[in-house]
Amino acid sequence: MPDDAAAARAAAEEESAFSHSPVDPDVTAAYGDHPDQVIDFYAPRPGADSAAPGAPAPLVVVLHGGAWRARYDRRHITPFADYLARRGFAVANVEYRRGGEDPAGAPDDGTPPAGRWPDTFDDVAAALDALPALVREALPQADPRRTVLTGHSAGGHLALWAAARHVLPPDAPWRTDGPADLRGVVALAPIADFEVAEKLDVCAHASLQLLGGPDAFATRRPYADPVLLLPTGIATTLVQGRADLVVPEPVAESYADAAAKAGEMVGLTLLADVGHFPLIDPAADACAVVAEEIAQLAW
């Protein structure tokens, strides 16, 4: 259990991250018929904070977190998307189906179930497949040849998973013939190893719920758990707060260790005295670290 000071700091960090007003996108485009199958686009806003004013804009694809639960949608991460746009990036903020109508695996305390199987994965795959055509239409300022995928928490999991579709089992419906055309992945406090996450009770056993509960967990893990989808051959960096009480450091470390055993070097940037939410909080120094990690891959 965290001590009182650590818990108070974590609460203050969360309050700060959620204190920013949502930022409306420049354009929204649908990649399917469901209301959640949309992508918000933010045009680059070159200026004093821009990484390379006037240069063609790399595309940053953002997958939001929230334990794959319906109560957390893409709106909470729009200040982060706007922050990246103000640094000169083109940004695509992806929405996807969350929550779930089937309570299989949900805790008895009334916590909503996490994710929908297979809908959550269907949506992320469909969004990434549709993205090149949507970008050409909605965000011509973007250079899709320089795409970086990022995501926070549960979105960090989805970013790692989306970059690993070419190494999914052969019978996976989301498998691709080859690796995605990405400059890299920057996963922020990702739920990157479901076994470790379950041992630590991350987000009230959200990964167990995402896969449909105890009866389906072992069978579906090879199709969904990033730690089992290595190596990817795609440059990957994890950014993790060492004081994170939501998705603790051992989850990211386990993924990095598994990558090394698979012959792949994954970057792991550990930030002292940083919790879960500063990584997407434009008011926090950690957010600038994240932007720099993205820039190192994109520019």
C-alpha positions as semicolon CSV with decimal commas, in nm:
position;residue;x (nm);y (nm);z (nm)
1;M;0,000;0,000;0,000
2;P;0,133;0,349;-0,081
3;D;0,206;0,577;0,209
4;D;-0,002;0,889;0,267
5;A;0,250;1,124;0,106
6;A;0,278;0,910;-0,210
7;A;-0,098;0,880;-0,239
8;A;-0,143;1,255;-0,193
9;R;0,116;1,328;-0,463
10;A;-0,050;1,086;-0,701
11;A;-0,388;1,249;-0,640
12;A;-0,242;1,595;-0,703
13;E;-0,082;1,476;-1,028
14;E;-0,411;1,331;-1,148
15;E;-0,596;1,650;-1,057
16;S;-0,345;1,859;-1,252
17;A;-0,364;1,637;-1,561
18;F;-0,744;1,653;-1,566
19;S;-0,762;2,026;-1,487
20;H;-0,704;2,137;-1,847
21;S;-1,000;2,220;-2,067
22;P;-1,054;1,980;-2,356
23;V;-0,920;2,109;-2,688
24;D;-1,139;2,067;-2,992
25;P;-0,974;1,913;-3,299
26;D;-0,940;2,080;-3,635
27;V;-1,107;1,789;-3,813
28;T;-1,279;1,466;-3,709
29;A;-1,309;1,172;-3,946
30;A;-1,483;0,836;-3,908
31;Y;-1,317;0,503;-3,975
32;G;-1,637;0,303;-3,911
33;D;-2,008;0,333;-3,841
34;H;-2,000;0,319;-3,459
35;P;-1,994;0,659;-3,280
36;D;-1,664;0,564;-3,115
37;Q;-1,496;0,480;-3,447
38;V;-1,354;0,826;-3,509
39;I;-1,018;1,002;-3,520
40;D;-0,962;1,364;-3,421
41;F;-0,694;1,547;-3,618
42;Y;-0,487;1,839;-3,495
43;A;-0,290;2,041;-3,748
44;P;0,064;2,137;-3,652
45;R;0,091;2,477;-3,488
46;P;0,453;2,580;-3,549
47;G;0,580;2,851;-3,320
48;A;0,820;2,910;-3,037
49;D;0,767;2,556;-2,907
50;S;0,788;2,384;-3,243
51;A;1,060;2,126;-3,289
52;A;1,123;2,236;-3,650
53;P;0,918;2,536;-3,760
54;G;0,822;2,525;-4,126
55;A;0,933;2,165;-4,181
56;P;0,691;1,896;-4,300
57;A;0,513;1,769;-3,993
58;P;0,563;1,417;-3,862
59;L;0,242;1,243;-3,763
60;V;0,191;1,139;-3,401
61;V;-0,089;0,887;-3,349
62;V;-0,227;0,902;-2,994
63;L;-0,414;0,620;-2,821
64;H;-0,568;0,731;-2,493
65;G;-0,577;0,534;-2,170
66;G;-0,837;0,484;-1,903
67;A;-0,814;0,107;-1,843
68;W;-1,012;0,043;-2,163
69;R;-1,325;0,154;-1,972
70;A;-1,605;0,354;-2,130
71;R;-1,597;0,631;-1,871
72;Y;-1,263;0,751;-2,012
73;D;-1,278;0,873;-2,369
74;R;-1,035;1,061;-2,591
75;R;-1,138;1,401;-2,456
76;H;-0,916;1,370;-2,150
77;I;-0,603;1,345;-2,362
78;T;-0,685;1,633;-2,599
79;P;-0,469;1,883;-2,405
80;F;-0,177;1,646;-2,464
81;A;-0,266;1,621;-2,834
82;D;-0,278;2,001;-2,853
83;Y;0,055;2,021;-2,671
84;L;0,215;1,804;-2,938
85;A;0,053;2,007;-3,215
86;R;0,198;2,325;-3,064
87;R;0,539;2,164;-3,085
88;G;0,495;2,125;-3,460
89;F;0,358;1,773;-3,488
90;A;0,050;1,668;-3,679
91;V;-0,162;1,463;-3,440
92;A;-0,426;1,193;-3,482
93;N;-0,618;1,117;-3,161
94;V;-0,791;0,780;-3,200
95;E;-1,113;0,679;-3,030
96;Y;-1,215;0,315;-2,995
97;R;-1,483;0,108;-2,826
98;R;-1,429;0,055;-2,455
99;G;-1,615;-0,064;-2,149
100;G;-1,827;-0,355;-2,251
101;E;-2,182;-0,468;-2,212
102;D;-2,079;-0,817;-2,099
103;P;-1,966;-0,802;-1,733
104;A;-1,757;-1,119;-1,763
105;G;-1,455;-1,083;-1,540
106;A;-1,571;-0,755;-1,389
107;P;-1,510;-0,711;-1,015
108;D;-1,797;-0,744;-0,772
109;D;-1,754;-0,389;-0,641
110;G;-1,939;-0,234;-0,932
111;T;-1,630;-0,130;-1,129
112;P;-1,726;-0,125;-1,499
113;P;-1,571;-0,399;-1,708
114;A;-1,268;-0,303;-1,913
115;G;-1,268;-0,323;-2,290
116;R;-1,464;-0,529;-2,538
117;W;-1,339;-0,845;-2,696
118;P;-1,281;-0,839;-2,985
119;D;-1,423;-0,490;-3,052
120;T;-1,147;-0,287;-2,888
121;F;-0,884;-0,464;-3,097
122;D;-1,101;-0,452;-3,409
123;D;-1,123;-0,076;-3,376
124;V;-0,755;-0,007;-3,320
125;A;-0,662;-0,225;-3,616
126;A;-0,926;-0,062;-3,835
127;A;-0,821;0,288;-3,732
128;L;-0,457;0,225;-3,813
129;D;-0,548;0,064;-4,146
130;A;-0,771;0,357;-4,242
131;L;-0,531;0,624;-4,118
132;P;-0,320;0,684;-4,433
133;A;-0,624;0,764;-4,648
134;L;-0,787;0,973;-4,374
135;V;-0,468;1,172;-4,320
136;R;-0,439;1,256;-4,688
137;E;-0,792;1,397;-4,680
138;A;-0,812;1,552;-4,333
139;L;-0,457;1,656;-4,253
140;P;-0,252;1,723;-4,566
141;Q;0,013;1,900;-4,354
142;A;0,114;1,563;-4,210
143;D;0,395;1,348;-4,343
144;P;0,270;0,990;-4,287
145;R;0,611;0,857;-4,382
146;R;0,724;0,982;-4,041
147;T;0,462;0,836;-3,813
148;V;0,519;0,774;-3,443
149;L;0,265;0,580;-3,240
150;T;0,216;0,676;-2,877
151;G;-0,030;0,588;-2,606
152;H;-0,077;0,624;-2,233
153;S;-0,149;0,343;-1,988
154;A;-0,409;0,119;-2,156
155;G;-0,341;0,324;-2,469
156;G;0,027;0,241;-2,428
157;H;-0,071;-0,124;-2,441
158;L;-0,268;-0,062;-2,759
159;A;0,023;0,125;-2,916
160;L;0,261;-0,165;-2,849
161;W;0,000;-0,412;-2,972
162;A;-0,072;-0,216;-3,291
163;A;0,298;-0,209;-3,373
164;A;0,318;-0,587;-3,327
165;R;0,033;-0,699;-3,552
166;H;0,275;-0,862;-3,796
167;V;0,391;-1,103;-3,523
168;L;0,043;-1,200;-3,404
169;P;-0,047;-1,570;-3,432
170;P;-0,124;-1,667;-3,793
171;D;-0,495;-1,711;-3,722
172;A;-0,535;-1,365;-3,565
173;P;-0,783;-1,153;-3,763
174;W;-0,570;-0,843;-3,705
175;R;-0,243;-0,989;-3,831
176;T;-0,067;-0,799;-4,109
177;D;0,174;-0,935;-4,368
178;G;0,454;-0,706;-4,258
179;P;0,546;-0,447;-3,998
180;A;0,362;-0,117;-3,983
181;D;0,525;0,178;-4,156
182;L;0,627;0,350;-3,834
183;R;0,928;0,550;-3,725
184;G;0,868;0,405;-3,382
185;V;0,655;0,369;-3,071
186;V;0,668;0,574;-2,751
187;A;0,459;0,391;-2,492
188;L;0,378;0,589;-2,177
189;A;0,338;0,384;-1,859
190;P;0,196;0,104;-2,073
191;I;0,014;-0,202;-1,946
192;A;0,273;-0,399;-2,137
193;D;0,274;-0,734;-1,954
194;F;-0,065;-0,871;-1,853
195;E;0,073;-1,139;-1,622
196;V;0,269;-0,886;-1,416
197;A;-0,022;-0,641;-1,430
198;E;-0,255;-0,905;-1,287
199;K;-0,015;-0,989;-1,006
200;L;-0,008;-0,618;-0,915
201;D;-0,387;-0,574;-0,955
202;V;-0,335;-0,296;-1,209
203;C;-0,654;-0,094;-1,263
204;A;-0,868;-0,346;-1,073
205;H;-0,768;-0,638;-1,297
206;A;-0,848;-0,449;-1,615
207;S;-0,635;-0,672;-1,838
208;L;-0,821;-0,979;-1,713
209;Q;-1,150;-0,812;-1,799
210;L;-1,024;-0,693;-2,138
211;L;-0,968;-1,053;-2,239
212;G;-1,309;-1,166;-2,117
213;G;-1,239;-1,298;-1,767
214;P;-1,053;-1,592;-1,615
215;D;-1,185;-1,856;-1,856
216;A;-1,050;-1,672;-2,162
217;F;-0,740;-1,504;-2,022
218;A;-0,480;-1,770;-2,103
219;T;-0,626;-1,848;-2,444
220;R;-0,645;-1,487;-2,559
221;R;-0,318;-1,357;-2,414
222;P;-0,109;-1,461;-2,720
223;Y;-0,335;-1,240;-2,934
224;A;-0,333;-0,938;-2,706
225;D;-0,040;-0,918;-2,465
226;P;0,254;-0,713;-2,599
227;V;0,510;-0,903;-2,390
228;L;0,426;-1,214;-2,593
229;L;0,461;-1,030;-2,926
230;L;0,835;-0,980;-2,950
231;P;1,053;-0,893;-3,127
232;T;0,874;-0,640;-3,347
233;G;1,169;-0,486;-3,529
234;I;1,019;-0,142;-3,467
235;A;1,205;0,118;-3,261
236;T;1,031;0,132;-2,925
237;T;1,075;0,343;-2,614
238;L;0,887;0,315;-2,288
239;V;0,855;0,620;-2,063
240;Q;0,773;0,533;-1,705
241;G;0,739;0,729;-1,383
242;R;0,919;0,558;-1,100
243;A;0,652;0,679;-0,856
244;D;0,363;0,547;-1,066
245;L;0,102;0,388;-0,840
246;V;-0,143;0,311;-1,123
247;V;0,080;0,108;-1,356
248;P;0,391;0,044;-1,148
249;E;0,743;0,034;-1,286
250;P;0,778;-0,349;-1,285
251;V;0,524;-0,374;-1,568
252;A;0,740;-0,170;-1,806
253;E;1,060;-0,334;-1,683
254;S;0,918;-0,679;-1,753
255;Y;0,843;-0,581;-2,114
256;A;1,191;-0,434;-2,163
257;D;1,348;-0,748;-2,017
258;A;1,140;-0,972;-2,243
259;A;1,242;-0,766;-2,545
260;A;1,608;-0,804;-2,456
261;K;1,566;-1,181;-2,423
262;A;1,404;-1,179;-2,768
263;G;1,707;-1,000;-2,909
264;E;1,552;-0,655;-2,929
265;M;1,668;-0,341;-2,752
266;V;1,378;-0,139;-2,614
267;G;1,445;0,200;-2,460
268;L;1,324;0,250;-2,105
269;T;1,322;0,606;-1,976
270;L;1,256;0,608;-1,601
271;L;1,157;0,940;-1,445
272;A;1,228;0,988;-1,076
273;D;0,953;1,130;-0,854
274;V;0,701;1,108;-1,139
275;G;0,371;0,924;-1,122
276;H;0,122;0,810;-1,380
277;F;-0,040;1,127;-1,510
278;P;0,241;1,382;-1,557
279;L;0,337;1,200;-1,878
280;I;0,029;1,349;-2,049
281;D;0,000;1,670;-1,847
282;P;0,112;1,976;-2,047
283;A;0,184;2,154;-1,718
284;A;0,434;1,888;-1,608
285;D;0,803;1,865;-1,693
286;A;0,755;1,496;-1,774
287;C;0,539;1,590;-2,072
288;A;0,833;1,771;-2,229
289;V;1,041;1,456;-2,186
290;V;0,774;1,260;-2,370
291;A;0,768;1,512;-2,655
292;E;1,146;1,490;-2,686
293;E;1,133;1,110;-2,703
294;I;0,879;1,138;-2,984
295;A;1,086;1,400;-3,162
296;Q;1,397;1,181;-3,153
297;L;1,209;0,920;-3,354
298;A;1,009;1,150;-3,578
299;W;1,232;1,432;-3,695
